[in-house]
Amino acid sequence: MTVDEIIEYMLASVPNEYDTSVGSFFYDLLYPVAEQVYRLQSDISLLEKNAFALTAVGEYLDRKVAEQGITQKQATFAKGT
């Protein structure tokens, strides 16, 4: 969901007797909350991606495979003849 979709969802719960247009009290009150919800959704998505060894990357992959006692080999220079 985008921030705009989140704010629209939140504003839908405000009774119709109140103004919910841009710049109104409720809009200005709920918009920062919608931004934080959006950020949290992004963080949760990142956590979900990195919770499994098949999709984890970087340090998250290192931590995930360390649960099974696996460590990454250090990079070395190629050798050729």
N, C-alpha and C positions, 0 to 999 in steps of 0.2 A: 504494500500500500504506500502511496505517496503521502506527503504531509497534507496536501489539499484533501485527499480522500479521508484521511483520519479526522481532520477538522470538520468536514461535512458530516461524518458519522457521529462525532461528538455533539455537534450543533443540532442534529436531528432529535436529540433527547431533550432539548430545551423547549418548553411549552411555546406554542405559536403566538401567545400574547406578548412575548418579548421579542425585541429586535435582535436579530442575529447577523445582520449585514456586516461587511468589513468595516472595522472601526467602532463597532458597537461594544458595549461593556462585555457581553458574553464572548464575542469573537476575540477581543483582546485578552480576555482572561484565559480562554481555552487554547489559543494558538501556541503559546510556549509549551503547554502540556503536550500538544500534538507533535511538536518538534522533538520533544524528549521521547515520546512513544516511538517515533520514527527511528531515532538513534538506537533505542533499545532493540527494536526489531532488527536493525542492521547488525548489532552486536550478537544477538541470538542466532542470526543466520550464519555469522562467522563461526560462532561456537559449534553450531550444528555441523558445519562443513569440516571443522577440524577435530571433531569427536571420533572420527573413524580413520583408520590407517589408510584406507583406499583414497580418501579425498583430502587428508591432512597435508600441509606443506610446512617447510622450514622447521622452526623449533617445535611447532606443534606435532609434527610427524616424529621428531626425535623423542619427545615426551611420550607419545602414544606407543611407539614400539619399545621404549624402555620398560613399559609395563610387562613385556614378555622377555625382558633380558636381552634385547637386541640393541646393538649400538652401530652407528654408522662408521664405516671405514673412512679414514682421512684421505683426502685427495693426494695423489702422487703424480709425478711427471710421467709421461708415456716413455716407453723404452722401445727402441727399434733396432733392427740390424740391417 
